[in-house]
Amino acid sequence: MRLILAFALACLLAGPAFATDLKIATWNLAWLTLRPAGDPAIPPDVPRRGPADLDRLAGYARRLNADVVALQEVDGPEVAARVFDARNYSFVFAEENDVQRVGFALHRSLRVTRNPDLAALDVQARSRFSLRRGVDVTLEAGGQKLRLLAVHLKSSCHDGALANPNNPNCQALAAQVPVLAAWIADRRREGVAFAILGDFNRRLSQRDEMFQALQAAAPMVSVAEGYANPCWARGNSSGRAFIDHILLGGAAREWWRRDSLKVMVYTENDPRLRDMLSDHCPVSVQLGLR
């Protein structure tokens, strides 16, 4: 039986944690863009956010107060700076023109080196609807190095066989798995602590064939395994399985503070505001680098 995740809004508005105590998070912001209505790159049914909506999201970003946030579905640094204070954060995004880009918001106190995008994750690069690249950075904090990869994998294959002949989405996700496994294997050979953060669009568990394939490349822990996600849970619902994940490998497995997993749920109860916020809530964890 899944445990119910005990969650709470982060209320501290102080600065980021000390360099040896690092808070990392992932947040899918659901078509966050400043492009005008009618832009051909945006489906017509995507709700348009106004200044008040961006301010509301910025309030949650302040409460999240993370050192590192892996971002999904964000249309570049200009709109990211409407949510995360650019005086405190720098931004790194995939070098592509898609609206639903992957990237990072990184506290300016961190020393960050950008690595080449994991472009091979876009296994449909020549199609009209290409997939998303991974964004790869190395940060230094507390005298340690941590390699981070932000991802947003193919949707609509949450569980079941990856080789499902009747589901092309599963086949696309299956093609992404060896690319991700190769990146993990490279980190194992490199001997560096690493983390993969983002929207995996998959309910990972020890029995899941995708997670087993990634684990074969290097031992990892999934910080949300065994918990239910309370994001937008209604009534007596205990939540649903996570598809937003933080995977830790190498020394990062030992740095993980076991009681630090948090889902920052929204205080708004009106379901109409879900589209103005996001259907995903930020997921975070603390690492004690040593």
C-alpha positions as CSV (number, residue, x, y, z in Angstrom):
1,M,0.0,0.0,0.0
2,R,1.3,3.4,-0.9
3,L,2.1,5.7,2.0
4,I,0.3,9.0,2.0
5,L,2.8,11.8,1.6
6,A,2.7,14.2,4.5
7,F,2.9,17.6,2.8
8,A,3.0,21.2,3.8
9,L,3.5,24.6,2.1
10,A,7.0,25.9,2.6
11,C,6.5,29.2,4.5
12,L,10.0,30.4,5.1
13,L,10.9,33.4,3.1
14,A,14.5,33.5,4.1
15,G,17.4,33.2,1.7
16,P,18.6,29.8,0.2
17,A,20.1,27.2,2.4
18,F,23.8,27.0,3.1
19,A,25.9,25.6,0.2
20,T,26.3,22.2,1.9
21,D,22.5,21.9,2.3
22,L,21.0,22.0,-1.2
23,K,17.3,22.1,-2.0
24,I,16.5,20.7,-5.5
25,A,13.1,20.7,-7.1
26,T,11.2,19.9,-10.2
27,W,8.1,21.9,-11.5
28,N,6.1,21.5,-14.7
29,L,4.5,24.9,-15.3
30,A,2.1,23.8,-18.0
31,W,2.5,25.9,-21.2
32,L,4.1,28.9,-19.4
33,T,4.5,31.4,-22.2
34,L,4.2,35.1,-23.0
35,R,3.2,34.4,-26.6
36,P,-0.1,36.0,-27.7
37,A,-3.3,34.2,-28.3
38,G,-3.4,32.9,-31.8
39,D,0.3,32.0,-32.0
40,P,0.4,28.9,-34.3
41,A,2.9,27.2,-31.9
42,I,0.2,27.0,-29.1
43,P,-2.9,24.9,-29.3
44,P,-6.1,27.0,-29.2
45,D,-7.4,25.4,-26.1
46,V,-4.4,26.4,-24.0
47,P,-5.6,29.0,-21.4
48,R,-3.9,32.4,-21.5
49,R,-2.3,33.6,-18.3
50,G,-2.4,37.2,-17.3
51,P,-0.2,39.3,-15.0
52,A,-2.2,38.2,-11.9
53,D,-1.6,34.6,-12.7
54,L,2.1,35.1,-13.2
55,D,2.2,37.0,-9.9
56,R,0.4,34.1,-8.2
57,L,3.0,31.7,-9.5
58,A,5.8,34.0,-8.4
59,G,4.5,33.8,-4.9
60,Y,4.7,30.0,-5.0
61,A,8.2,30.2,-6.4
62,R,9.2,32.4,-3.4
63,R,7.6,29.9,-1.0
64,L,9.4,27.0,-2.7
65,N,12.7,28.8,-2.1
66,A,14.8,26.1,-3.8
67,D,18.4,26.4,-4.9
68,V,17.8,24.5,-8.1
69,V,14.5,24.0,-9.9
70,A,14.2,21.8,-13.0
71,L,11.6,23.4,-15.2
72,Q,9.3,21.9,-17.8
73,E,6.9,23.5,-20.3
74,V,8.5,27.0,-20.0
75,D,9.0,29.1,-23.0
76,G,12.4,30.4,-22.1
77,P,14.1,32.8,-19.7
78,E,11.9,35.8,-20.3
79,V,8.8,34.2,-18.9
80,A,10.8,32.2,-16.3
81,A,11.9,35.6,-14.9
82,R,8.2,36.5,-14.4
83,V,8.0,33.6,-11.9
84,F,11.6,33.4,-10.5
85,D,13.3,36.6,-9.4
86,A,16.1,37.1,-11.9
87,R,18.1,39.0,-9.2
88,N,18.4,35.7,-7.4
89,Y,18.2,33.1,-10.2
90,S,19.9,32.5,-13.5
91,F,18.2,30.4,-16.2
92,V,19.5,27.7,-18.5
93,F,17.1,26.3,-21.2
94,A,17.4,23.8,-24.0
95,E,18.8,25.2,-27.2
96,E,15.7,24.8,-29.3
97,N,12.6,26.9,-30.2
98,D,9.9,24.8,-28.8
99,V,7.3,26.4,-26.5
100,Q,7.4,23.5,-24.0
101,R,11.1,23.8,-23.2
102,V,13.1,22.1,-20.4
103,G,15.5,24.1,-18.3
104,F,16.7,25.2,-14.9
105,A,16.3,28.1,-12.5
106,L,19.6,28.1,-10.6
107,H,20.4,30.3,-7.6
108,R,23.1,32.8,-8.4
109,S,25.1,31.8,-5.3
110,L,25.9,28.5,-7.1
111,R,28.8,27.9,-9.4
112,V,27.3,26.3,-12.5
113,T,28.8,24.9,-15.7
114,R,26.5,24.2,-18.6
115,N,27.1,20.9,-20.4
116,P,25.7,20.2,-24.0
117,D,22.0,19.4,-24.2
118,L,21.1,15.8,-24.2
119,A,19.7,16.4,-27.7
120,A,19.4,12.6,-28.4
121,L,16.3,12.5,-26.1
122,D,14.4,14.1,-29.0
123,V,13.9,10.9,-30.8
124,Q,11.5,12.5,-33.1
125,A,13.6,15.5,-34.0
126,R,12.6,15.5,-37.7
127,S,8.8,15.2,-37.1
128,R,6.4,18.1,-36.9
129,F,5.9,17.5,-33.2
130,S,9.4,16.8,-31.9
131,L,10.2,15.8,-28.4
132,R,12.1,17.6,-25.7
133,R,15.8,17.7,-25.2
134,G,17.4,17.2,-21.8
135,V,19.3,20.1,-20.1
136,D,22.6,19.1,-18.5
137,V,24.5,21.2,-15.9
138,T,27.2,20.6,-13.3
139,L,27.1,22.6,-10.1
140,E,29.6,23.0,-7.3
141,A,28.6,23.6,-3.7
142,G,30.1,22.8,-0.4
143,G,33.3,21.6,-2.1
144,Q,31.3,18.9,-4.0
145,K,30.2,18.5,-7.7
146,L,26.7,17.5,-8.7
147,R,25.7,16.7,-12.2
148,L,22.0,17.5,-13.0
149,L,19.8,16.5,-15.9
150,A,16.4,18.1,-16.4
151,V,14.0,16.0,-18.5
152,H,10.4,16.0,-19.9
153,L,9.8,12.6,-21.4
154,K,7.1,11.4,-23.9
155,S,3.6,11.6,-22.5
156,S,0.7,9.0,-22.5
157,C,2.6,5.9,-21.5
158,H,2.3,6.1,-17.7
159,D,2.6,2.3,-17.2
160,G,2.5,-1.0,-19.0
161,A,4.7,-2.4,-21.7
162,L,7.0,0.1,-23.5
163,A,6.9,-2.1,-26.6
164,N,3.1,-1.9,-26.8
165,P,2.5,-2.2,-30.6
166,N,-0.8,-0.3,-30.2
167,N,0.6,2.7,-28.5
168,P,3.1,4.9,-30.5
169,N,3.6,7.0,-27.4
170,C,5.0,4.0,-25.5
171,Q,7.2,3.2,-28.5
172,A,8.6,6.8,-28.4
173,L,9.2,6.6,-24.7
174,A,10.9,3.2,-25.2
175,A,13.3,4.9,-27.7
176,Q,14.2,7.5,-25.1
177,V,15.1,5.0,-22.4
178,P,18.4,3.9,-23.8
179,V,19.4,7.5,-24.4
180,L,18.8,8.3,-20.7
181,A,20.4,5.0,-19.6
182,A,23.6,5.9,-21.6
183,W,23.7,9.3,-19.9
184,I,23.4,7.5,-16.5
185,A,26.1,5.0,-17.4
186,D,28.4,7.9,-18.4
187,R,27.9,9.4,-14.9
188,R,28.8,6.1,-13.3
189,R,32.0,5.9,-15.3
190,E,32.7,9.5,-14.4
191,G,32.3,8.7,-10.7
192,V,30.2,11.9,-10.1
193,A,27.2,12.4,-8.0
194,F,24.1,13.0,-10.2
195,A,20.4,13.6,-10.2
196,I,17.7,13.4,-12.9
197,L,14.7,15.7,-12.3
198,G,11.6,16.3,-14.3
199,D,8.3,15.1,-15.7
200,F,9.0,11.5,-16.6
201,N,5.3,10.9,-17.6
202,R,5.8,7.5,-16.1
203,R,4.8,5.8,-12.8
204,L,8.2,4.5,-11.8
205,S,8.6,1.7,-9.3
206,Q,11.0,-1.2,-8.7
207,R,8.8,-3.4,-10.9
208,D,8.5,-0.9,-13.8
209,E,10.6,-2.0,-16.8
210,M,11.7,1.5,-17.6
211,F,13.0,2.1,-14.1
212,Q,14.7,-1.3,-14.2
213,A,16.5,-0.4,-17.4
214,L,17.7,2.9,-15.9
215,Q,18.8,1.1,-12.7
216,A,20.8,-1.3,-14.9
217,A,22.9,1.6,-16.0
218,A,23.7,2.7,-12.4
219,P,22.1,2.2,-9.0
220,M,19.7,5.0,-8.2
221,V,17.0,5.9,-5.7
222,S,13.7,7.5,-6.6
223,V,12.8,9.8,-3.7
224,A,9.1,9.6,-4.2
225,E,8.9,5.8,-4.4
226,G,6.2,4.5,-2.1
227,Y,4.4,7.8,-1.7
228,A,1.2,9.2,-3.3
229,N,1.2,12.7,-4.8
230,P,-1.3,15.0,-3.1
231,C,-1.2,17.6,-5.9
232,W,-4.8,18.6,-6.7
233,A,-6.2,15.7,-4.7
234,R,-9.9,16.1,-4.0
235,G,-12.1,15.2,-1.1
236,N,-10.9,12.1,0.6
237,S,-8.4,11.2,-2.1
238,S,-5.0,10.3,-0.8
239,G,-3.4,11.4,-4.1
240,R,-2.1,9.6,-7.2
241,A,1.1,8.0,-8.3
242,F,4.0,10.4,-9.1
243,I,5.0,11.1,-12.7
244,D,7.3,14.0,-11.6
245,H,10.4,12.4,-10.2
246,I,13.8,13.1,-8.7
247,L,16.3,10.2,-9.2
248,L,19.6,10.3,-7.3
249,G,22.7,8.4,-8.3
250,G,26.3,8.1,-7.1
251,A,27.1,9.9,-3.9
252,A,23.9,11.9,-4.2
253,R,22.1,8.8,-2.8
254,E,23.9,9.2,0.5
255,W,23.4,13.0,0.5
256,W,19.6,12.6,0.4
257,R,17.9,13.7,3.6
258,R,15.3,11.0,3.9
259,D,12.6,13.0,5.6
260,S,12.8,16.0,3.2
261,L,10.5,15.1,0.3
262,K,7.9,17.8,-0.1
263,V,5.1,18.5,-2.5
264,M,4.1,22.2,-2.4
265,V,0.4,22.0,-3.0
266,Y,-1.6,25.1,-4.1
267,T,-3.9,26.7,-1.6
268,E,-6.5,27.5,-4.3
269,N,-9.5,25.1,-4.2
270,D,-11.2,26.4,-7.3
271,P,-10.6,23.8,-10.0
272,R,-10.9,26.6,-12.6
273,L,-7.6,28.0,-11.3
274,R,-5.8,24.8,-12.1
275,D,-5.2,25.9,-15.6
276,M,-3.9,29.3,-14.4
277,L,-1.5,27.6,-12.0
278,S,-0.4,24.2,-13.3
279,D,-1.7,20.6,-13.1
280,H,1.7,19.8,-11.6
281,C,2.9,20.9,-8.2
282,P,6.6,21.5,-7.3
283,V,8.3,18.4,-5.9
284,S,11.5,19.0,-3.8
285,V,14.0,17.3,-1.7
286,Q,17.0,18.3,0.4
287,L,20.6,17.1,-0.2
288,G,23.3,17.4,2.5
289,L,26.5,17.6,0.4
290,R,29.5,16.2,2.1
